[in-house]
Amino acid sequence: MAKEQGQKMVAQNKKARHDYHIEDTWEAGLVLMGTEVKSLRMGRASLVDGFAEIDNGEAWLLGVHIPEYSQGTWTNHAARRRRKMLLNRAEIDKIERKITDKGYTIIPLSLYFKDGRAKVEIALAKGKKSYDKRHTLAERTANREKVEAVQRRLKGHRD
């Protein structure tokens, strides 16, 4: 059987970039059961309530929902169990030092297969206040209007 190539996206946490200031990102492998892998290959997962923690020098992913595999038997997995993330020691130590600062958390941004192996992109993030969210939204709207105005000018339309 040919080895898988490339990247296949399974799930994204689109709301994370709206709710958090993203400081730094890492790619981590995941320790999964067979039925979890089959469920992910069907494209079924949710990162909405997910977060990560460092416990005794190990990185763990919590709150990520991977539904039970429909053709699974009694060996099926629990949908919201703790899953170990595979990071090297230097990365774990760096993350642990940074989350000791007040207000920082680790959130999953995306879950995907890379060359046949399950990976998760995690980010060190700090929560945004509601006025920060409004500011980001206003900034995005202003940039969009600016681009549209330039395109109208280039087409020869007057304002």
DSSP file (Angstrom, degrees, kcal/mol; ACC not computed):
  #  RESIDUE AA STRUCTURE BP1 BP2  ACC     N-H-->O    O-->H-N    N-H-->O    O-->H-N    TCO  KAPPA ALPHA  PHI   PSI    X-CA   Y-CA   Z-CA
    1    1 A M              0   0    0      0, 0.0     2,-0.1     0, 0.0     0, 0.0   0.000 360.0 360.0 360.0 136.8    0.0    0.0    0.0
    2    2 A A        -     0   0    0      1,-0.1     2,-0.2     3,-0.0     3,-0.1  -0.437 360.0-112.1 -73.0 142.7    1.3    3.4   -0.9
    3    3 A K        -     0   0    0     -2,-0.1   113,-0.1     1,-0.1    -1,-0.1  -0.505  36.3-105.7 -74.2 140.9    2.2    5.8    1.9
    4    4 A E        -     0   0    0     -2,-0.2     2,-0.3   111,-0.2    -1,-0.1  -0.390  37.0-160.9 -66.9 142.9    0.0    8.9    2.3
    5    5 A Q        +     0   0    0     -2,-0.1   111,-0.1   110,-0.1     2,-0.1  -0.910  43.9  11.6-122.7 152.0    1.5   12.1    1.1
    6    6 A G  S    S-     0   0    0     -2,-0.3   109,-2.8   109,-0.1     2,-0.4  -0.334  88.9 -55.2  86.1-163.6    0.5   15.7    1.9
    7    7 A Q  E     -A  114   0A   0    107,-0.2     2,-0.5   108,-0.1   107,-0.2  -0.972  35.6-167.1-127.2 131.7   -1.8   17.2    4.5
    8    8 A K  E     -A  113   0A   0    105,-2.5   105,-2.6    -2,-0.4     2,-0.2  -0.965  20.0-138.7-121.0 114.2   -5.5   16.5    5.0
    9    9 A M  E     +A  112   0A   0     -2,-0.5   103,-0.2   103,-0.2     3,-0.1  -0.512  25.4 172.0 -73.8 133.6   -7.4   18.9    7.3
   10   10 A V  E     -     0   0A   0    101,-2.6     2,-0.3     1,-0.4    35,-0.2   0.794  63.7  -7.0-105.8 -50.3   -9.9   17.3    9.7
   11   11 A A  E     -A  111   0A   0    100,-2.1   100,-2.9    33,-0.1    -1,-0.4  -0.997  54.9-161.0-151.2 149.1  -11.0   20.2   12.0
   12   12 A Q  E     -A  110   0A   0     -2,-0.3     2,-0.9    98,-0.2    35,-0.3  -0.967  19.7-139.1-130.3 147.9  -10.2   23.8   12.6
   13   13 A N    >>  +     0   0    0     96,-3.2     3,-0.9    -2,-0.3     4,-0.5  -0.769  30.8 169.4-102.9  83.7  -11.0   26.1   15.6
   14   14 A K  T >4 S+     0   0    0     -2,-0.9     3,-0.5     1,-0.2     4,-0.4   0.806  72.0  58.4 -68.5 -30.1  -11.9   29.2   13.6
   15   15 A K  T >> S+     0   0    0      1,-0.2     4,-2.2     2,-0.2     3,-0.6   0.697  88.1  77.5 -73.7 -18.1  -13.3   31.1   16.6
   16   16 A A  H <> S+     0   0    0     -3,-0.9     4,-1.9     1,-0.3    -1,-0.2   0.896  91.5  50.6 -61.2 -41.8   -9.9   30.8   18.4
   17   17 A R  H << S+     0   0    0     -4,-0.5    -1,-0.3    -3,-0.5    -2,-0.2   0.743 112.7  48.6 -70.0 -21.1   -8.3   33.6   16.4
   18   18 A H  H <4 S+     0   0    0     -3,-0.6    -1,-0.2    -4,-0.4    -2,-0.2   0.843 118.0  38.5 -81.3 -36.4  -11.3   35.8   17.2
   19   19 A D  H  < S+     0   0    0     -4,-2.2   109,-2.7   108,-0.1     2,-0.3   0.637 117.5  43.7 -91.1 -15.7  -11.3   35.1   20.9
   20   20 A Y  E  < S-B  127   0A   0     -4,-1.9     2,-0.6   107,-0.3   107,-0.2  -0.932  70.9-124.3-134.1 151.9   -7.5   35.0   21.6
   21   21 A H  E     -B  126   0A   0    105,-3.2   105,-1.9    -2,-0.3     2,-0.6  -0.873  36.9-139.3 -85.9 119.8   -4.3   36.8   20.8
   22   22 A I  E     +B  125   0A   0     -2,-0.6   103,-0.2   103,-0.2     3,-0.1  -0.745  28.6 172.2 -88.2 120.9   -2.1   34.1   19.4
   23   23 A E  E     -     0   0A   0    101,-3.2     2,-0.3    -2,-0.6    -1,-0.2   0.893  62.4  -8.7 -91.9 -50.2    1.5   34.4   20.6
   24   24 A D  E     -B  124   0A   0    100,-1.0   100,-2.8     2,-0.0    -1,-0.4  -0.986  59.8-148.4-151.4 151.6    3.2   31.3   19.4
   25   25 A T  E     -B  123   0A   0     -2,-0.3     2,-0.3    98,-0.2    98,-0.2  -0.932  10.4-176.1-128.3 152.4    2.3   28.0   17.6
   26   26 A W  E     -B  122   0A   0     96,-2.6    96,-2.4    -2,-0.3     2,-0.5  -0.963  22.6-130.3-139.1 156.2    3.6   24.4   17.6
   27   27 A E  E     -B  121   0A   0     -2,-0.3     2,-0.4    94,-0.2    94,-0.2  -0.941  30.7-177.4-107.4 129.9    2.8   21.2   15.8
   28   28 A A  E     -B  120   0A   0     92,-2.8    92,-2.8    -2,-0.5    59,-0.2  -0.958  22.2-128.7-128.8 145.0    2.4   18.2   18.0
   29   29 A G  E     -BC 119  86A   0     57,-1.7    57,-2.6    -2,-0.4     2,-0.4  -0.409  26.3-133.4 -79.6 166.7    1.7   14.5   17.3
   30   30 A L  E     - C   0  85A   0     88,-1.2     2,-0.8    55,-0.2    55,-0.2  -0.967   5.1-137.1-126.9 141.6   -1.2   12.7   19.0
   31   31 A V        +     0   0    0     53,-2.3    53,-0.4    -2,-0.4     2,-0.3  -0.879  42.6 170.8 -93.6 112.0   -1.3    9.3   20.8
   32   32 A L        -     0   0    0     -2,-0.8     2,-0.2    51,-0.1    51,-0.0  -0.830  34.0-119.4-124.8 158.6   -4.7    7.9   19.6
   33   33 A M     >  -     0   0    0     -2,-0.3     4,-1.8     1,-0.1     3,-0.3  -0.503  38.8-105.0 -86.1 164.8   -6.6    4.6   19.7
   34   34 A G  H  > S+     0   0    0      1,-0.2     4,-2.0     2,-0.2     5,-0.1   0.878 120.0  51.0 -60.5 -40.9   -7.5    2.8   16.4
   35   35 A T  H  > S+     0   0    0     40,-0.3     4,-2.1     1,-0.2    -1,-0.2   0.813 107.1  55.2 -70.3 -27.7  -11.2    3.8   16.5
   36   36 A E  H  > S+     0   0    0     -3,-0.3     4,-2.4     2,-0.2    -1,-0.2   0.912 107.4  49.3 -67.4 -41.8  -10.2    7.5   17.0
   37   37 A V  H  X S+     0   0    0     -4,-1.8     4,-2.5     2,-0.2    -2,-0.2   0.918 111.3  49.3 -63.2 -43.3   -8.0    7.4   13.9
   38   38 A K  H  X S+     0   0    0     -4,-2.0     4,-1.0     1,-0.2    -1,-0.2   0.900 111.3  49.3 -63.8 -40.3  -10.9    5.9   11.9
   39   39 A S  H  <>S+     0   0    0     -4,-2.1     5,-1.6     1,-0.2     3,-0.3   0.895 111.7  49.2 -65.2 -40.2  -13.3    8.5   13.2
   40   40 A L  H ><5S+     0   0    0     -4,-2.4     3,-2.2     1,-0.2    -2,-0.2   0.886 105.1  57.5 -66.4 -38.7  -10.8   11.3   12.3
   41   41 A R  H 3<5S+     0   0    0     -4,-2.5    -1,-0.2     1,-0.3    -2,-0.2   0.780 101.0  57.5 -63.5 -25.1  -10.3    9.9    8.8
   42   42 A M  T 3<5S-     0   0    0     -4,-1.0    -1,-0.3    -3,-0.3    -2,-0.2   0.498 122.7-111.7 -80.0  -3.7  -14.1   10.2    8.3
   43   43 A G  T < 5 +     0   0    0     -3,-2.2     2,-0.7     1,-0.2    -3,-0.2   0.773  69.8 141.4  83.6  27.6  -13.6   13.9    9.1
   44   44 A R      < +     0   0    0     -5,-1.6     2,-0.3    23,-0.1    -1,-0.2  -0.893  20.4 106.5-112.7 109.4  -15.4   14.0   12.4
   45   45 A A        -     0   0    0     -2,-0.7     2,-0.4   -35,-0.2    21,-0.2  -0.948  43.0-149.6-169.1 157.6  -13.9   16.1   15.3
   46   46 A S  B     +H   65   0B   0     19,-2.1    19,-2.2    -2,-0.3     3,-0.2  -0.984  11.0 179.8-139.6 127.1  -14.6   19.3   17.2
   47   47 A L    >   +     0   0    0     -2,-0.4     3,-1.4   -35,-0.3   -34,-0.1   0.316  52.9 109.8-102.8   5.9  -12.0   21.6   18.7
   48   48 A V  T 3  S+     0   0    0      1,-0.3    -1,-0.1   -36,-0.1    16,-0.1   0.878  88.8  27.3 -56.0 -48.7  -14.4   24.2   20.1
   49   49 A D  T 3  S+     0   0    0     14,-0.4    -1,-0.3    -3,-0.2    15,-0.1   0.287  97.2 127.1 -97.1  10.6  -14.0   23.4   23.8
   50   50 A G    <   +     0   0    0     -3,-1.4     2,-0.3    58,-0.1    13,-0.2  -0.320  24.7 157.2 -75.9 150.4  -10.4   22.1   23.5
   51   51 A F  E     -D   62   0A   0     11,-2.4    11,-3.2    56,-0.2     2,-0.3  -0.949  26.5-131.8-156.0 170.2   -7.4   23.2   25.5
   52   52 A A  E     -DE  61 106A   0     54,-2.2    54,-0.6    -2,-0.3     2,-0.3  -0.892  15.7-171.2-128.3 158.4   -4.1   21.7   26.6
   53   53 A E  E     -D   60   0A   0      7,-2.1     7,-2.8    -2,-0.3     2,-0.5  -0.981  23.4-126.9-145.3 156.9   -2.1   21.4   29.8
   54   54 A I  E     +D   59   0A   0     -2,-0.3     2,-0.4     5,-0.2     5,-0.2  -0.934  31.6 176.2-105.0 123.3    1.3   20.4   30.9
   55   55 A D  E >   -D   58   0A   0      3,-3.0     3,-1.3    -2,-0.5    -2,-0.0  -0.972  67.1 -19.7-134.3 117.0    1.2   17.8   33.7
   56   56 A N  T 3  S-     0   0    0     -2,-0.4    -1,-0.1     1,-0.3     3,-0.1   0.875 127.6 -50.5  54.2  42.3    4.3   16.2   35.2
   57   57 A G  T 3  S+     0   0    0      1,-0.2     2,-0.4    35,-0.1    -1,-0.3   0.610 118.5 108.1  75.9  11.8    6.4   17.1   32.1
   58   58 A E  E <   -D   55   0A   0     -3,-1.3    -3,-3.0    34,-0.1     2,-0.5  -0.940  65.1-130.3-121.8 145.7    3.9   15.7   29.6
   59   59 A A  E     -DF  54  85A   0     26,-0.6    26,-2.8    -2,-0.4     2,-0.4  -0.814  26.1-171.0 -97.1 131.7    1.6   17.6   27.3
   60   60 A W  E     -DF  53  84A   0     -7,-2.8    -7,-2.1    -2,-0.5     2,-0.5  -0.952  17.0-144.7-125.6 141.9   -2.1   16.6   27.3
   61   61 A L  E     -DF  52  83A   0     22,-3.4    22,-2.3    -2,-0.4     2,-0.3  -0.925  26.8-179.1-105.3 124.3   -5.0   17.6   25.0
   62   62 A L  E     +D   51   0A   0    -11,-3.2   -11,-2.4    -2,-0.5    20,-0.1  -0.872  53.2  23.5-124.3 154.4   -8.4   17.9   26.8
   63   63 A G  S    S+     0   0    0     -2,-0.3     2,-0.4     1,-0.2   -14,-0.4   0.450  75.5 137.2  77.3   0.5  -11.9   18.8   25.8
   64   64 A V        -     0   0    0     17,-0.3     2,-0.7   -13,-0.2    -1,-0.2  -0.688  48.0-139.8 -82.5 129.8  -11.5   17.8   22.1
   65   65 A H  B     +H   46   0B   0    -19,-2.2   -19,-2.1    -2,-0.4    15,-0.2  -0.811  28.1 169.1 -98.7 112.9  -14.5   15.9   20.9
   66   66 A I        -     0   0    0     13,-2.1   -21,-0.2    -2,-0.7    15,-0.1  -0.954  33.9-133.4-116.2 107.2  -13.8   12.9   18.6
   67   67 A P        -     0   0    0      0, 0.0    10,-0.1     0, 0.0   -23,-0.1  -0.122  30.3 -86.3 -63.2 157.8  -17.1   11.0   18.3
   68   68 A E        -     0   0    0      1,-0.1     2,-0.3     8,-0.1    10,-0.1  -0.280  48.6-101.2 -61.1 147.1  -17.2    7.3   18.6
   69   69 A Y    >   -     0   0    0      1,-0.1     3,-1.6    -3,-0.1    -1,-0.1  -0.565  27.0-138.1 -71.9 128.9  -16.5    5.3   15.5
   70   70 A S  T 3  S+     0   0    0     -2,-0.3    -1,-0.1     1,-0.3    -2,-0.1   0.824 102.0  41.5 -63.9 -33.7  -19.9    4.1   14.1
   71   71 A Q  T 3  S+     0   0    0    -36,-0.1    -1,-0.3    -3,-0.0    -2,-0.1   0.293  92.0 120.6 -95.3  11.4  -18.6    0.6   13.2
   72   72 A G    <   -     0   0    0     -3,-1.6     2,-0.1     1,-0.1    -4,-0.0  -0.292  47.8-154.2 -71.9 159.5  -16.7    0.2   16.4
   73   73 A T    >   -     0   0    0     -2,-0.0     3,-1.8     0, 0.0    -1,-0.1  -0.054  56.0 -48.5-109.8-146.9  -17.4   -2.5   18.9
   74   74 A W  T 3  S+     0   0    0      1,-0.3    -2,-0.1    -2,-0.1     0, 0.0   0.634 130.2  70.0 -65.5 -12.7  -16.8   -2.7   22.6
   75   75 A T  T 3  S+     0   0    0      2,-0.0    -1,-0.3   -40,-0.0   -40,-0.3   0.363  73.0 129.8 -85.5   6.3  -13.2   -1.4   22.0
   76   76 A N    <   -     0   0    0     -3,-1.8     2,-0.1     1,-0.1    -8,-0.1  -0.168  56.5-118.3 -61.2 156.2  -14.6    2.0   21.0
   77   77 A H        -     0   0    0    -10,-0.1     2,-0.3     1,-0.1    -1,-0.1  -0.471  24.4 -98.9 -93.7 163.1  -13.1    5.1   22.7
   78   78 A A    >   -     0   0    0     -2,-0.1     3,-0.8     1,-0.1   -12,-0.1  -0.642  31.8-130.9 -77.9 141.0  -14.6    7.7   25.0
   79   79 A A  T 3  S+     0   0    0     -2,-0.3   -13,-2.1     1,-0.3     2,-0.2   0.856  98.2  30.8 -66.7 -37.3  -15.5   10.9   23.0
   80   80 A R  T 3  S+     0   0    0    -15,-0.2    -1,-0.3   -17,-0.0   -17,-0.2  -0.451  85.0 142.1-121.0  59.5  -13.8   13.4   25.3
   81   81 A R    <   -     0   0    0     -3,-0.8     2,-0.3    -2,-0.2   -17,-0.3  -0.521  59.5 -89.6 -95.4 166.1  -10.9   11.6   26.9
   82   82 A R        -     0   0    0     -2,-0.2     2,-0.4   -20,-0.1   -20,-0.2  -0.580  43.9-162.7 -71.4 131.7   -7.4   13.0   27.7
   83   83 A R  E     - F   0  61A   0    -22,-2.3   -22,-3.4    -2,-0.3     2,-0.3  -0.975  15.3-126.7-122.0 132.0   -5.0   12.5   24.8
   84   84 A K  E     - F   0  60A   0     -2,-0.4   -53,-2.3   -53,-0.4     2,-0.4  -0.543  19.8-146.2 -77.2 136.3   -1.3   12.7   25.1
   85   85 A M  E     -CF  30  59A   0    -26,-2.8     2,-0.8    -2,-0.3   -26,-0.6  -0.817  10.9-131.9-101.4 144.5    0.5   15.1   22.7
   86   86 A L  E     +C   29   0A   0    -57,-2.6   -57,-1.7    -2,-0.4     2,-0.3  -0.846  43.7 145.5-102.0 105.9    4.0   14.3   21.4
   87   87 A L        -     0   0    0     -2,-0.8     2,-0.1   -59,-0.2   -28,-0.1  -0.924  48.6-105.0-130.8 156.4    6.4   17.2   21.8
   88   88 A N     >  -     0   0    0     -2,-0.3     4,-2.2     1,-0.1     3,-0.4  -0.449  36.7-104.5 -82.4 164.7   10.1   17.2   22.5
   89   89 A R  H  > S+     0   0    0      1,-0.2     4,-2.6     2,-0.2     5,-0.2   0.854 118.4  53.9 -56.9 -42.2   11.4   18.1   25.9
   90   90 A A  H  > S+     0   0    0      1,-0.2     4,-2.2     2,-0.2    -1,-0.2   0.898 110.1  47.7 -62.9 -40.2   12.6   21.6   24.9
   91   91 A E  H  > S+     0   0    0     -3,-0.4     4,-2.5     2,-0.2    -2,-0.2   0.915 112.0  49.1 -66.8 -42.7    9.2   22.5   23.5
   92   92 A I  H  X S+     0   0    0     -4,-2.2     4,-2.6     1,-0.2    -2,-0.2   0.918 112.3  48.4 -62.7 -43.1    7.4   21.3   26.6
   93   93 A D  H  X S+     0   0    0     -4,-2.6     4,-2.2     2,-0.2    -1,-0.2   0.901 111.6  49.8 -63.9 -40.5    9.8   23.3   28.9
   94   94 A K  H  X S+     0   0    0     -4,-2.2     4,-1.8    -5,-0.2    -2,-0.2   0.921 113.2  46.1 -64.4 -44.2    9.3   26.4   26.8
   95   95 A I  H  X S+     0   0    0     -4,-2.5     4,-2.3     1,-0.2    -2,-0.2   0.915 111.2  52.5 -64.3 -43.0    5.5   26.1   26.8
   96   96 A E  H  X S+     0   0    0     -4,-2.6     4,-0.6     1,-0.2    -1,-0.2   0.886 108.9  49.7 -62.8 -39.2    5.5   25.4   30.6
   97   97 A R  H >< S+     0   0    0     -4,-2.2     3,-0.5     1,-0.2     4,-0.3   0.899 112.6  47.9 -64.2 -40.0    7.6   28.5   31.3
   98   98 A K  H >< S+     0   0    0     -4,-1.8     3,-1.2     1,-0.2    -2,-0.2   0.845 106.0  55.3 -73.8 -33.2    5.3   30.7   29.2
   99   99 A I  H 3< S+     0   0    0     -4,-2.3    -1,-0.2     1,-0.3     5,-0.2   0.605  90.3  74.3 -79.9  -7.1    2.0   29.5   30.7
  100  100 A T  T << S+     0   0    0     -4,-0.6    -1,-0.3    -3,-0.5    -2,-0.2   0.751  78.9  93.9 -71.5 -20.8    3.2   30.4   34.2
  101  101 A D  S X  S-     0   0    0     -3,-1.2     3,-1.2    -4,-0.3     2,-0.1  -0.426  96.0 -93.6 -65.9 147.3    2.5   34.0   33.1
  102  102 A K  T 3  S+     0   0    0      1,-0.2    -1,-0.1    -2,-0.1     3,-0.1  -0.399 103.2  14.6 -68.1 133.5   -0.9   35.2   34.1
  103  103 A G  T 3  S+     0   0    0      1,-0.3    24,-0.8    -2,-0.1     2,-0.3   0.360  89.9 126.1  91.8  -4.7   -3.6   34.8   31.5
  104  104 A Y  E <   + G   0 126A   0     -3,-1.2     2,-0.3    -5,-0.2    -1,-0.3  -0.646  29.0 170.0 -90.9 146.5   -1.9   32.5   29.1
  105  105 A T  E     - G   0 125A   0     20,-2.5    20,-3.0    -2,-0.3     2,-0.5  -0.930  32.3-119.4-143.2 166.6   -3.5   29.2   27.9
  106  106 A I  E     +EG  52 124A   0    -54,-0.6   -54,-2.2    -2,-0.3    18,-0.2  -0.957  34.5 178.1-112.9 124.1   -2.8   26.6   25.3
  107  107 A I  E     - G   0 123A   0     16,-2.3    16,-2.6    -2,-0.5     2,-0.4  -0.934  29.9-117.4-125.5 148.0   -5.5   26.0   22.7
  108  108 A P  E     - G   0 122A   0      0, 0.0    14,-0.3     0, 0.0   -92,-0.1  -0.697  24.7-178.1 -82.0 134.1   -5.7   23.8   19.6
  109  109 A L  E     -     0   0A   0     12,-3.8   -96,-3.2    -2,-0.4     2,-0.3   0.811  64.4  -1.9 -97.5 -40.3   -6.1   25.6   16.3
  110  110 A S  E     -AG  12 121A   0     11,-1.1    11,-2.6   -98,-0.2     2,-0.4  -0.993  51.1-149.3-153.1 156.9   -6.3   22.7   13.9
  111  111 A L  E     +AG  11 120A   0   -100,-2.9  -101,-2.6    -2,-0.3  -100,-2.1  -0.998  36.3 145.4-128.3 127.1   -6.4   18.9   13.7
  112  112 A Y  E     -AG   9 119A   0      7,-2.5     7,-3.4    -2,-0.4     2,-0.5  -0.953  47.1-107.0-155.2 168.0   -5.0   17.3   10.5
  113  113 A F  E     -AG   8 118A   0   -105,-2.6  -105,-2.5    -2,-0.3     2,-0.5  -0.921  27.7-170.1-103.8 130.9   -3.2   14.3    9.0
  114  114 A K  E >  S-AG   7 117A   0      3,-2.8     3,-1.5    -2,-0.5  -107,-0.2  -0.968  76.7 -21.0-123.7 113.6    0.3   15.0    7.8
  115  115 A D  T 3  S-     0   0    0   -109,-2.8  -111,-0.2    -2,-0.5    -1,-0.1   0.861 129.9 -50.3  53.0  39.6    1.9   12.1    5.7
  116  116 A G  T 3  S+     0   0    0   -110,-0.3     2,-0.4     1,-0.2    -1,-0.3   0.410 116.4 110.2  86.1  -1.7   -0.6    9.8    7.3
  117  117 A R  E <  S- G   0 114A   0     -3,-1.5    -3,-2.8  -113,-0.1     2,-0.3  -0.888  71.4-116.0-111.7 139.4    0.0   10.8   11.0
  118  118 A A  E     + G   0 113A   0     -2,-0.4   -88,-1.2    -5,-0.2     2,-0.3  -0.546  40.2 177.1 -73.9 128.8   -2.4   12.7   13.2
  119  119 A K  E     -BG  29 112A   0     -7,-3.4    -7,-2.5    -2,-0.3     2,-0.4  -0.926  18.1-156.5-130.4 154.1   -1.2   16.1   14.2
  120  120 A V  E     -BG  28 111A   0    -92,-2.8   -92,-2.8    -2,-0.3     2,-0.7  -0.999  12.7-141.7-130.5 136.4   -2.6   19.0   16.1
  121  121 A E  E     -BG  27 110A   0    -11,-2.6   -12,-3.8    -2,-0.4   -11,-1.1  -0.877  26.1-171.2 -96.4 118.5   -1.5   22.7   15.8
  122  122 A I  E     -BG  26 108A   0    -96,-2.4   -96,-2.6    -2,-0.7     2,-0.4  -0.775   4.2-158.4-110.4 155.9   -1.5   24.2   19.3
  123  123 A A  E     -BG  25 107A   0    -16,-2.6   -16,-2.3    -2,-0.3     2,-0.6  -0.985  21.4-128.6-135.8 143.4   -1.0   27.9   20.2
  124  124 A L  E     +BG  24 106A   0   -100,-2.8  -101,-3.2    -2,-0.4  -100,-1.0  -0.823  47.9 175.6 -84.1 121.9    0.0   29.9   23.2
  125  125 A A  E     -BG  22 105A   0    -20,-3.0   -20,-2.5    -2,-0.6     2,-0.4  -0.922  32.4-151.0-137.1 155.0   -2.8   32.4   23.5
  126  126 A K  E     -BG  21 104A   0   -105,-1.9  -105,-3.2    -2,-0.3   -22,-0.2  -0.994  37.2-107.4-124.6 132.1   -4.1   35.2   25.8
  127  127 A G  E     -B   20   0A   0    -24,-0.8     2,-0.3    -2,-0.4  -107,-0.3  -0.247  30.0-130.4 -62.0 141.4   -7.8   35.9   25.9
  128  128 A K        -     0   0    0   -109,-2.7     2,-0.1     1,-0.0    -1,-0.1  -0.653  14.9-127.0 -89.1 148.1   -9.1   39.0   24.2
  129  129 A K     >  -     0   0    0     -2,-0.3     4,-1.8     1,-0.1     3,-0.3  -0.458  32.5-103.6 -81.9 166.0  -11.4   41.5   26.0
  130  130 A S  H  > S+     0   0    0      1,-0.2     4,-2.0     2,-0.2     5,-0.1   0.851 122.5  53.7 -64.6 -33.4  -14.6   42.4   24.2
  131  131 A Y  H  > S+     0   0    0      1,-0.2     4,-2.1     2,-0.2    -1,-0.2   0.834 105.6  54.4 -71.2 -29.2  -13.3   45.8   23.2
  132  132 A D  H  > S+     0   0    0     -3,-0.3     4,-2.5     2,-0.2    -2,-0.2   0.901 107.4  50.5 -65.7 -40.0  -10.3   44.0   21.6
  133  133 A K  H  X S+     0   0    0     -4,-1.8     4,-2.3     2,-0.2    -2,-0.2   0.908 111.2  47.8 -64.0 -41.6  -12.7   41.9   19.6
  134  134 A R  H  X S+     0   0    0     -4,-2.0     4,-2.6     2,-0.2    -1,-0.2   0.896 111.3  51.3 -65.4 -39.2  -14.6   45.0   18.4
  135  135 A H  H  X S+     0   0    0     -4,-2.1     4,-2.4     2,-0.2    -2,-0.2   0.915 110.5  48.2 -63.6 -43.6  -11.3   46.7   17.5
  136  136 A T  H  X S+     0   0    0     -4,-2.5     4,-2.3     2,-0.2    -2,-0.2   0.909 112.7  48.7 -62.7 -42.7  -10.2   43.6   15.4
  137  137 A L  H  X S+     0   0    0     -4,-2.3     4,-2.2     2,-0.2    -2,-0.2   0.906 112.2  48.0 -64.8 -42.3  -13.5   43.5   13.7
  138  138 A A  H  X S+     0   0    0     -4,-2.6     4,-2.4     2,-0.2    -2,-0.2   0.886 111.5  51.3 -65.2 -39.1  -13.5   47.2   12.9
  139  139 A E  H  X S+     0   0    0     -4,-2.4     4,-2.3     2,-0.2    -2,-0.2   0.915 110.3  48.3 -63.9 -43.9   -9.9   46.9   11.6
  140  140 A R  H  X S+     0   0    0     -4,-2.3     4,-2.1     2,-0.2    -2,-0.2   0.904 112.2  49.3 -63.8 -41.8  -10.8   44.0    9.3
  141  141 A T  H  X S+     0   0    0     -4,-2.2     4,-2.4     2,-0.2    -2,-0.2   0.907 110.6  50.3 -64.3 -42.7  -13.9   46.0    7.9
  142  142 A A  H  X S+     0   0    0     -4,-2.4     4,-2.3     1,-0.2    -2,-0.2   0.909 110.7  49.1 -63.1 -42.6  -11.7   49.1    7.3
  143  143 A N  H  X S+     0   0    0     -4,-2.3     4,-2.3     2,-0.2    -1,-0.2   0.904 110.9  50.4 -63.5 -40.8   -9.1   47.0    5.4
  144  144 A R  H  X S+     0   0    0     -4,-2.1     4,-2.2     1,-0.2    -2,-0.2   0.916 111.5  47.8 -63.4 -43.5  -11.8   45.4    3.3
  145  145 A E  H  X S+     0   0    0     -4,-2.4     4,-2.3     1,-0.2    -1,-0.2   0.877 110.0  53.2 -65.3 -37.3  -13.4   48.7    2.4
  146  146 A K  H  X S+     0   0    0     -4,-2.3     4,-2.1     2,-0.2    -2,-0.2   0.925 110.0  47.1 -62.8 -45.2  -10.0   50.1    1.5
  147  147 A V  H  X S+     0   0    0     -4,-2.3     4,-2.2     1,-0.2    -2,-0.2   0.903 112.2  50.3 -63.8 -41.6   -9.3   47.2   -0.9
  148  148 A E  H  X S+     0   0    0     -4,-2.2     4,-2.3     2,-0.2    -1,-0.2   0.889 109.4  51.2 -64.3 -39.0  -12.7   47.6   -2.5
  149  149 A A  H  X S+     0   0    0     -4,-2.3     4,-2.2     2,-0.2    -2,-0.2   0.906 110.0  49.4 -64.8 -41.5  -12.2   51.4   -2.9
  150  150 A V  H  X S+     0   0    0     -4,-2.1     4,-2.2     1,-0.2    -2,-0.2   0.904 111.2  49.6 -63.9 -40.9   -8.8   50.7   -4.6
  151  151 A Q  H  X S+     0   0    0     -4,-2.2     4,-1.5     2,-0.2    -2,-0.2   0.888 109.9  50.5 -66.3 -39.0  -10.4   48.2   -6.9
  152  152 A R  H  <>S+     0   0    0     -4,-2.3     5,-2.1     2,-0.2     4,-0.5   0.907 110.9  49.7 -64.0 -40.9  -13.2   50.6   -7.9
  153  153 A R  H ><5S+     0   0    0     -4,-2.2     3,-1.1     1,-0.2    -2,-0.2   0.902 108.9  52.1 -63.4 -41.2  -10.6   53.3   -8.7
  154  154 A L  H 3<5S+     0   0    0     -4,-2.2    -1,-0.2     1,-0.3    -2,-0.2   0.819 106.8  53.0 -66.7 -30.3   -8.7   50.9  -10.8
  155  155 A K  T 3<5S-     0   0    0     -4,-1.5    -1,-0.3    -5,-0.2    -2,-0.2   0.559 120.8-109.7 -80.8  -7.8  -11.8   50.0  -12.8
  156  156 A G  T < 5S+     0   0    0     -3,-1.1     2,-0.2    -4,-0.5    -3,-0.2   0.528  70.1 141.2  94.4   6.5  -12.4   53.7  -13.4
  157  157 A H      < -     0   0    0     -5,-2.1    -1,-0.3    -6,-0.2     2,-0.2  -0.593  46.2-132.0 -81.8 143.6  -15.5   54.1  -11.2
  158  158 A R              0   0    0     -2,-0.2    -1,-0.0     1,-0.1    -5,-0.0  -0.632 360.0 360.0 -91.3 155.7  -15.8   57.3   -9.3
  159  159 A D              0   0    0     -2,-0.2    -1,-0.1    -6,-0.0    -2,-0.0   0.474 360.0 360.0 -73.1 360.0  -16.6   57.3   -5.6
